[in-house]
């Protein structure tokens, strides 16, 4: 566990360097070199204390020892000269082992400020050499600040994903282990810890120093980058690897290690290929110049007969239709693959939003197993925002258990009790020759329990694509010869930017009652038409048979069943899209026309109630009529204003107990109850001046206002005695004002305009603590303040009643449309093959043949079978 003192020293080193080296990678390299330099000197001192002599800084290198650098006679400029000479020549030092020479290979000092170096080395001097786990954890923390690695498609793999993959592959002490794109050696270190932690397993227990030495020899890493090799060597050395086997090696283009096979391969290889592609040698089975294809091929082909592997891959490997991708998947399904784990799209945030999966290979298991296990992780234990804070409900531990059961149980599906995993026959995957590894595409069985006829959308409707109009032909004001142009924003949000386009015979138009659907971006969003020409990222759907009501069809499109279908067929890419062809395969119940009209009329009645209540909720704002005779004072004369403290993000964790209010907790007149990460309990005492209590107010000082109002909230009772983070201000009551009067006044347009004015020169509407304190605020007598608060409370009770009304009638709509699909239902999970061959069925059943094409990735709910309770 990383102690706070060591962590602070690393943070201090980075703070010293950041002015000269803004790139985190450059900072890490300099800290790495500095640490090893200092540790070599520490080992020399230890040898002298034990009666030996200095080894590293001896002979002509004695003048570079740590004590020589800090000799009182040495000036800062002389220190810079000595240190720079030392690190540039250290790789030629005959007295140091090859490991250290590799670390100092091509090392140099990238800045020439003597005072910066002196302060940096003084901080480095506070570290002491040790083989303890503490120092290894410290270096891993240092590496954690480094995310994106340029344009090579490399991103630091989150520690919990590394540990998950290692736990699933389960390397043993006799296994030879490779990472062919090792980066900073995270997978190798996790595998080492995993094996060393098998203390309860007598067979795999590492119990003697000799066994540990033999174990370390089993680990191998390759990387094409000399910088990554250096960091790997240091990371492994600090984790007890006296002689780590890390080589600067081009895995895809070099042949010299082609004949080296391994028992276990763990990797998150680069996702991107350089312009023009890779130029690999001729030994690969799959002919390609794409790095992700070649790395997976390399790993599969370098497994021993009983070899196992875990590989993180981009979604292209899962579903791309190119020949090389299909041939790779065919090879994997037939000879290597036993499971695919789909990870959430935000796993690599904030460095990349790329969607990834894990391929699990086992050459021996693949030969005896006729099925592939698909696991879909929606919650990896962290939210998917930029900060990736810890959340509850993580599925990784359960996924490990599911995968292990699949490996050992012959009738695995019988014991499957989770809703995020299913198995599919290899023959099903191979059926159309695409070998698509998107697990959701094989979860298409739905048992409709309805007496109504089931029809296909494409048989009863026509689709019409919108019109593409160049932006230069669009006007923002109406004029003769032009007509209204309808875009996505006209349906999905309030839009004041109305456009008009030239009237042409070729324009595709919709009327006010037509059904229009979004094709790109917010796919599947459906709305009633606005009269005019609609854009080409929209399309209309019109009934062509008189037995289908347009209003009924609109309600079908708003149902959960349709959303489920769209989630399955949506094309996953940077711009999600939906295909007309596959959308036409959507099936739905078709009651008699009279019943359709009754259903539509009933739901439209509910919707009118929702619309009316929504208007009340959305337009209500507390209003205070200001008496010009009231005294105007500055805010800090009525309340105590607290400016939050800048806690270090690394201090937050799920294990701690002290809550802290961040800007993400402060909404517009709403407190967001999210405490997924907390601070150490002792901080409540250390930073007591930054505490707020129940009933206090908090204001976000970053993006203080948005279109819906000022970000201010009341601290709820459950958040009593809570710390306040930076860019949040706390307002504590005094006897000079009713704090809720202050709150309601802060919610008015007057304060909104004040913040807007104070932040006019800034890129976004931020507010300084000084400007907050100076905010002019009326100060009527306390009896008037109390009356205003009581009146607003009554108004808010009515608004809340309207919110409840919305919830009630939204549920009524869902319940009414659900009746069309069948009576009350229960959900069960299973495989496509099992469900389609199960025993006695009730109602009408349809197997929804997956309409997705080869380039589609699916996203959906678990396999569902609808049955009468």
N, C-alpha and C positions, 0 to 999 in steps of 0.2 A: 504494500500500500504506500503510495507516495505521501511523504510527510510534508507539512506546509512549509517548513524551513527550506528544504531542498527545492521545492516548487518555486518559492519566492526567489531563490538565487537564480534559477533559470529565467524567470520572468525579468529579473533585474538585468541579466546579461542581454536579453532581447531588447529591453528598453534602452540600454546604453547604445546598442548597435543600430537601432532602427533609423536614427537620423542619418547615418552613413550608408546603411544597407537596408532599404525598405523591403526587399524581397525576403520573405520568411526562409526560403531555401538557403539563401546566402548567409543569413544569420545562423542557421543550424550548422552549416558547414564550418563556420568560424568557431562556434561554441564547441563543436565536435573536436576540431583540431586543438583548441585550447585545453579541453579536458584531457585528451590523451597526452598532450605535452606535460601538463601538470602531473598526471598519474605516473608517467615515466620518471619524473623527478622524485615523486613519493616513493616509488619502488627502489630508487637508488638510495634514498635516505634509510629505508627499511633494511636494505642489505648492509649498509654501513653500521647501523645499530646492532646487527647480528654478527658483527665482526668481519664482514666481507668488504667489498669495495664497490664504488659506483660503476655501473655498466653502461647505462644509456648516455649519460652526459660525462663521458670520459675522453681522454686524449684531446684532440683538437676541438671536440664538441663540449668540453668542460666549460668553456666561456659562455655557453648558452644555458647553463643550469638556471633553475628558478631563482635561487639565491643570487646568482650573478645578475639576473635581470633586475632584481629589486635591491641591489647594492645601493646604499645611500649616495654613493658618488656618481651613480649612473643617472643622467638626466632623462626626461621623458623622450626626447628626440633620439638619444642613444639607445634607450630601451626599444624604441620602434625599429631602429636599424638592426639591433641584435636579434630581435624576435623574428623580423622579416627574413633575415638571412637564415635563421635556424630552421624555420618551417619549409623554406624553399630547398634547403640542402639536406633535410633530415632523411629523405628517401635513400640517400647515398651513405648514411651512417652505418658502418660495418658492425657496430655494436648492438644494433637493435634487431629483433626478429623480423622475418618477412612480413608478418601481419602488420606491424607498425609501419614498415616501409611502404606497404600497399596503401595504408591510411594516409600517409603524407605524399603519396604520388600526385604530382601537379598541384600541390598546395601552395598558396601564396596569400599575401595580405592585400585585400582589395581597397583599402583606404589608407590615408597617410596623415591622420590626425593623431599626434602623440598623446594628447590628453585623453582622447577616447580610448586608445589602446591601454593606457595606464589604468584607467578606471575599469575597463573590461577585464584585464588580467588580475586586478586586485579582487574582483568578484569571483573569477575563476579560482583564485587562490583559496577561497573559502571551502571549496570541495576537497574531499580527501579520498584517496584511492581505496577501494574496497571491492570485493567480489560479491557483496551482498545484493539481494534482490532489490533493495531500496534504490540503488544506483541504476539498475536496469529499468525499473519503473520510471525513474526520473528521465532517462533518455527516451523512453516511449512517450512520455508526456511532451518532451521537446519535439519529437517527430510528429506528434498529433497536431501541432500548429501548422504543419505543412500539408496542404491539400492538393490542389491541382498541380500537375507536372507538365506545364506547357501544352503543346499541341499534340503530344504523343498519345492522348487518350488515356493517360494514367491518372488514377485518383486514389488517394489513400483509402484503403479498405477499413471501414469502421471495425473497431476491436471486437464488438459483440458479434458481428457477422463472421469475422475470422474464427472466433472461438466456436461459433455454431457449426461452421463447416468442418472444423477439426473434430469436434465431438461426433459428428455424423460419420465421418470417414474412419475415425477411431484408430489412429496409428498405434502400433505396438513397439516394444523396445527392440525387437529384432528386425523391424522393417527398415529398409533404405528409403529415404524421403527426399523428394526433389521439389523445389519451386523454380520453374524455368523463367520466371520474370519476377524475381524476388523483391524488387524495390528495397524496402528497409528491413526485410526479413521477418515481417510480422507473422506470416504463416509458419515459418520454421520455429520461431520462438514459442508460438502458441502450441505447436505440436510437441515441442520439448517439454513444456509445462504439463501438457495433457498426459504424456507418458510418465513423467516424474510424479504426477498426482495419482497414479494407479497403485497407491500404497496398500489398498485392501485386497488387491488381486495378487496372490502369491506368485503366479506365473510371470506376470508382467512387472513385478516390483523391481525397481532399481535400488539395490541395497548397499552397494559398495562403490568406492571411488573408481575402481577399475571398470566396473560395469558402466559407470557414468562416462568414463573416457571412451569406452567402446560405443556407447550410445551416440555421443557427439560426432563420432566419425561417420555415422549413418546419414548425416544431414548434408545436403548439397543445394547450393543456390546459384542461378545464373542471372546476370542482368547486363544489358547492352550499355548502360550508362556508368561511367567510372564514378560519378558522384554518388549514385545509388549503391554501387559496390562498396565505396568507402563507408557510407552510413550503415550498410548491412554488417560490415566487419566490426564496426564499433558497437552496434547494437548487440550482436551475438557475443562479442568479447565481454561486454558488461553484464551479460546473462550467463556467464560461466563457460563460454566456449573459448578455451585457450588457443585452439587452432581451427578457426572456422573455415569451411570449404566453400568460399564464395568466389566465383570466377566472372571476370568481364568477358562475356560471351554472347554472340549473336545467335540466339536459339534457332532462328528461322533461316539464316543464310549460311551459317558455318556447318561443316560436316564432321569435324574432328571428334565430337562427343556423340554422334548419332547411334553408336552401338551400346551406349550406357543406358541400361534399363533400371527401373525402380519398382519397389513394392507399393509405394504411396506417392502420388503427385498432388500437390495443393497449389492452386494458382488463381490469381485475378489478373490475367494478362492484359496488355493494352487493347483497348476497344477500337482504336482508329488506325488506319493505314496511312502512310505518307502519300502525298500526291504522286500518282503514277503507280501506287501499290508497292508491295514487297517483291523483291526478286529472290525467291527461294531456290534452293538446290533441287535436284530432280528426285530425291528419295521419298518425298511425301506421296502418300496414296491419293490424296485429294489434290487436284491441280487447281490452284487458286493463287491470287496475289493479295488476298485479304488477310490481315494479321489475325483477326479473330477466328477465321476458319483454320488457318495454318497452326495456330497455337493448340486448338482443340485436337486437331489431327496429330500433332506432335505428342501431346500428352497421352492420347489413346495408344499410339504406336510404341510408346516407351514404357508401358506397364509390363511387369513380369506376368507369368501365366495366371497367378492369383492376385494380380495388382488391383489397386483401388485408387480412385481419384475424385477430387471435388474441384470444380472449375466454375468461376463466376463468368458469365457471358452476357453480351448485350442481346436485345430481343431479336436482332437480325439472324442470329444463329438459330433461334427458336422457330421462326416462320418465314424468313425470306425465301422467295421463289427461284432465285438464281440457281444455276446448275450445281455449282460448288456447294452451296448451302444444302441443297437436297441430297447430294451424294454424301456429304458429311453426316447428315441426320440418318440416312439409310445405314451407313457404316456403324454408327453409334447404336441404333436400335437393334440391329442384327447381332452385334458382337460385344458391346461394352455397357450400354446404358441400362440402369435399373430405376432411376428416379429423376424427376425434374422439380425443383423448388422455385416457385415464382416469388420474387421479392417485391416489396412496394417500390413505386417509382421514385420516392424521395430518399432512398437509403444513402445515396452519396451526397445529399445536401450538406452544406450550401455550395459545394464545388460543382455538382452536376445533377441535373434532374433525370439523367438517363435511367430507363427501365432495364432491370437486369434479372437474370435467373441463375440458378445453380444447377449444373449438370453433375450427377453422381454416377460414377462408373465403377464397375466391378466385373472383371473379365470372367471369373468363375461363376458368379451368380447369374450373369447375363445369359450364360449357356443353358442354364437349367430353368430359367423363369420365362414364362410366356406373356408377362404383363409388365407394364411400366407404371410406377407410382407417380401421381401428380399431387404436389402439395402447394397450396396457395396461401402465402403469408400476407395478411392485411395489416397486422400490427407486429412490428419487430421489437416493441418495447419502448419506442421513441416516436414522438410526433414527426410529421413530415415537413415541418417548417425549416427555416434557415438555421435555427439554433438547435434543432433535434433534441429537445428536452425529453427526459424520461416520462413515460406514461404507463398507466396500468393496463393489464389485459394482453401483455405480450404473448405471442404464440410460439416462440422459438423452442422453449423447453418441451412443450407438448409435441411439436413437430419432430424433435429428436426421438422421442418415444415412439411416435408413429412410424418413422423411417426404420428404427431398429426392429420393431415388430414385423414390418414388411420383409425384412431381410431373413427372419428366422421362421415365420409362420407360413405354412403352405396354403391355408385358407384364410389369408389375412383379412379379407373384406368382412368376414363374419364377426371379427372383433373390433372393427373400425367404429369408434364412437365419437368421431369429430366431424365437423362440417366443413373442413378446409382441405380434405384429402380424398382422393378416389383413385382407383386403378383402372387401366384401360388395356385391353388385349393388344399385343404387338400387331396382330393381323388387322385390327381396326385402324391402327395408326398407318399401316402400310397400304391400306385399301386403295387410295387414289394416287399413290406414287409420290405424294408430297412429303410424307413423313413429318407432318406439322407437329411440333411439340408444345403447342398452346393447349394446355390441359382443359381449359374451359370449353373448347369447341366440341369436346366429346361428352359434355354434360348437357345433353339436349332433350332428355325424355321428360315429358310432362303428361300426366294422366288427367285429362279434363273430366270433371265430374259434373256434366251438364246434360240436360235433355234437349238443348237447342242444337241446331245444325252448326258444325264447325266449317268455316269458309276461309279461303285464302284471300288476302287483301288484293293481290294483283288480279284476281278474277272478277272483282266487283268495282274496281276503281281505275281511273287513269291518272298518270303522273305528268306534270308539266314543269320543266326546268325554267328558272328565271332568266332574265336578260342581262348580259354583260354590258355594262356601260362604262367607258373610260372616265376617270375622275374629272378630266378637263371638260367633259360634256355635262357635268352635273352642276346645277345652279343652287344657290341657297335661298333664292327669292323666286316666287312664282311669276311667270310672264306668259304672254300669248305664245302658243305653239309648244308649250311645255306641259308636262303632267307629273303628278306625284311619283316619286321613286321610293320604293320600300326596301329597307335594308334590315339586317339582323338586329341592329340596335333599336329599331322601331318596335320590336317584339320583346326583346330581352331586358330592356331598361327604359327609364324615362329619357326621351331624346328630344332635345330642343333644336338639334341641327337637322332640320327638314331639308330634303333635297328634291330637285325637280330635273327631269330629263326631256330631251326633244320627243315630241309625239312621232312615232313611227309605226307603220303597219306591222313590222316584225316584233314589236314589243310584246312580251307576255304579261298579261294583266290578271289581277284578282279583284273580286268584289268583296264587300264588307263581311259577307257570311261564309266566304271560302276558307277552307282549311289550308294553312301554310305551315311548312315544316322547315327547320334549320338543317342544312346538310353538312356544314363544316363548323368546327369549333364547338358550340353548344349543341351538339348533334341531338336530334330527336325532340328538341324543344318545339312545341306545337302551339299555334295561336290562330285566332279567327282573323281572316284577312282584313287588311286596310285597303281601301280602294286605290288602285294605282298600278304602276309597273313594278314587279318585284325582281330583286337582284338574282344573279345566277348562283349565289350561295344559299338560295331558298328554292323551294319547289312546292307546288300545290298538289293536293290529292283530292280528286273529285269523284263521287259515286257515279257510275255509269249504268247501274241497274236501279229500277224503281223500288226494289225490295230492301234497299239500304238507305237509312236516314242519315243525312249529313251531320245533324246534331248528335245522333247516337254514335256515329263514327268518331266524332270529336271527343266524346267522353271515353271511348275505348282507347284513344291515343293518350289520354290523361291517366290511364290505369297503371297500377304497379306491374301488371302482366306485360304491358307494352314496354315499360321501362326496362324490365328484365330482358326482354328480347333485344332491345337496342343495345344494352350493355354487352350482350353476347356478340353482336355483329359489327359493332363499331370498329372501324379501322384505326388501330393505335399508332399514332405518329406524333410529330410535333404539332400537327394540326389534325385532330381527330376528324374522321369523315364517315359518312354513311352512304351505302350504295343503294341505288334504286332497285337494282336487280334482286338483292337479298332481302330488302325491305318488303318486296312484293310477296315473299314467302311467309310473312307473318299471318298466323291463323287466329281466328277469334270466333266466339259464338254469335249466331245471327238469329235473334228471336223474330217473331212476326212483326211487321212494320208498326202495327198499333202498339205493341209492347215497347218497341224501340222509342216511339214518340213519347209514351208515358214515362219511360226511364229518363229520357233527355229533358222533358219538362220538369220532372221532379228535381233532377240535379241542378237545372238552371235556376229553379226557385231557391235551392240551398245556396247557390252561388251568389244570388242577389243579396241574400242576408250577409254572406261573407264579405262581399264588396262594400256594403254599407258599414259594417263593423270595421273593416280595414281602413275605410276613409276616416273614421273617427280616430282610430289608433295612430294612423300615419300623420294626420294633420294637427293632432293635439300638442300644444306646447303650453307649459304654465306661463301665465302672463301676469305681470305685476304693473299696475298703474302707478307711475311715479308722481308723487305730489311734489311740485316745484318748491314747496316750503321745507321739504325734508333736507337735512344737512347731508352734503356729499363728503365722504372721507375716503382715505386710501384703505385698501383691504387689510393691510397688516396692522391697522389700528383697531380692528375688530376681532381678528383671529391671529393665532400664532402660525406662521408659515414655516414649514420644514422642507428643506431641499434634500432629496434623497442622496444616499452615499453610493459611490462607484465600486460596488463589490466586483471582485474578479469572477468572470463566468465559470472558471474552473472550480470555484468554491461551492458551486451549486451541485447537488446530487440528490437522487431519490431517497438515499439512506438517511439524510440529515432531517432535522425536526423543526428548525426555525423557519417560519414562513416569511416570504419577502414579496412585496407588491412591485411588479414590473409594469412597464407601459402596456404590455399585452393584457394586463388585468383591468385596465381602465378603458371602458367603452363610453359611448355617448349616453349619459344618464343610466349607465349600467355597469355593475361590477362583474367582471368575468372570473368565475370561480375556478381558476386553474393553478394548482400548486404542485405540479408534477416534479418540480425540483426545488429543494430548500437549502438553507444554510446551516452551518453548525450551531448547536444550541447555545454555545458560549457567546456567540455574536450578539445575542439579545442583551447581554450585560456589557460587552465591549462597545457596542454601537447603540447604546440605549437612547441617545439623543435623536436617533433616526426611526423611532417607533411611533406608530399610530395605533389608535384603539377604535373599538366599535363606535359608530356614529360620527367619527372624523370624516373629512372629505379628502379625496385624492384627485389630482389633476395630472394628465399626461402633458409633459412639456415638449414632447416631440409629436409633430402632426397634431397639435392641440385641437384644431378644428378640422372637421370634414364636412361634407355637404349636409349631413344630418344634424350637425351641431357640435358643441364643445365636449371634449372628452373629460368628463368629471363624474365621479361616482361616490356613493356613501360606503364606508367600510362596514361590511355586514358583521353580525355578532360572531359568526364562525371564524372571522379573521381578526379577532381582538389580539392586541399585543403583537403587532406585526411590523417587521422592518420595511423600510421604503428604499427601493433601488434608485440609481441615478436616472435623471430625466423624468422623475415623478416627484411632485410636490404634495406634501400633506398639509391640511388646514385643520388646526385644532381649535375647539371653541373656547371662548372666554365669556365672562359675564356681561360683555358689552353688546352681544348680538345672539339671536337664535340661529344656530348653525344651519338649520334647514331653510331659514329665510335666505341665508347666504347661498346655499345650494341652489335654490330656485332662481335667485337672481343670476347666478352664473350660467344658468340654462337659457337665459333670454337672448334675443337678437342683439341687444345693446352690447353685451359682453362678447358675442361672436364678432361683431364689427370692431371692437377694441383689439381683440387678438389679431384680426385680419390686418388692421392698421399697423400694429407693432411689428408684424412679421412681413410687411410688404416688400422689404428689400431682400428677403431670404428666399432660398429655393423652395422651401416648404414652410407651412404655417407653424413654426416653433415659437415657444414663448420662454423668455428668460425669467428666472426667479425674481429679478429686480422689477421687471415690468409687471409681473403678477402681484408683487407687493404694492405697487403703485396704482393698481386697478381702482378707478373711482367707483364707489358703491354708496347707495343711499342708506341713511341710518335713521329710519323712523323710530318713534318710541317703541319700546319692547311690546306693549300691548297690541300695537298695530302689526308688528312683525308676527306675533303669535296668531293673530286672526288671519293674516294672509296665508300662513302655513296650514291652518286648519281648513280654509276654503280650498286650497290646492289639493289637500289630502282627499277631500270629498270628490273632487273632479277626477283624481287619479283612480279612485275606487270604481268609478263609472267606466273609465278607460280600460281598467283590468277586466271588468265584466264583459266588455266587447272582445277582449283578447280570448276569454274563455268561450265566448260565442263562436268565434272563428274556429277554434279547436274542435268544438262540438260538431259544427256543420261540415268541416273538412272530413271528419271521421264518418259522418253520415254519407257523404259522397263516396268515400272509399267502400263503405259497407254496401251501398246500393249497387255499385258497379261490380263488386265482388260476387253478388248473387247471380249475376249473369254467367259467371264462369263456373259456378257450382256452389253447393252448400259449404258450411264451415269446413276448413281444411286443416290437415296436419302435415308437417314437413318431415320427410325421411330422406336419408342420404344413401347413396349406393353407386355402383358403376353403371355405365350405359348398357353394357352387355347384360348385367344382372336384371336391371329394371325391365328391359325389353323382353326378357324371357321369364319373368316372375309368374307366379301362379294366377289364381282367379282375380279378375279385375272388375271394377264397378264403373258405371258411367261410360262415356265415350273416350277412347284412348287414341292418341296420335303420337308417333315418334317423329319429332321435329328433326329431320335430316339437317345436319349442320350446314347452313348456307354459306359459311365463310369461305372465301377464296384462299389461295395459298399464301397471300401476302398479308393475311389478317391475324391479328392477335385478339383473343377473346377476353372479356372481363364480365363476370356474372356472379349470381348467387350460387349456393350449393345446388347439386342436382336435386330437383324437387319432384315428388309424386303426390298428386292431390287425391285424397281419399275422404269419403264421408266419415265423420266421427261416429 
